[in-house]
Amino acid sequence: MEKILTSLRAYTTVKYSNKRKNRSCVTCGNIATTEALFDVGEGIIVIEKYCDICAKQVQ
């Protein structure tokens, strides 16, 4: 499976919401601030969350 970065967008948490909780960076475990959208083919998009530092290294 090849992941192709399609876009980055800001990730904000919503207080007092059961649907969206604070998430951590998939690389280092810090609080996530950015979502990266990857196209993996056949119309499937994978969303991964990153902190500011790790988001700069996403390719």
JOWORA-V63714 format. One line per field, one symbol per residue. phi: phi as a letter, one per 40 degrees, with the letter a starting at -180 (. if undefined). Layout:
phi = ???
This chain:
phi = .bcbcbabacbbcbcgbccbbdbbcccbgcccbbbbbbcbgfgcbbbbbbcdccccccb
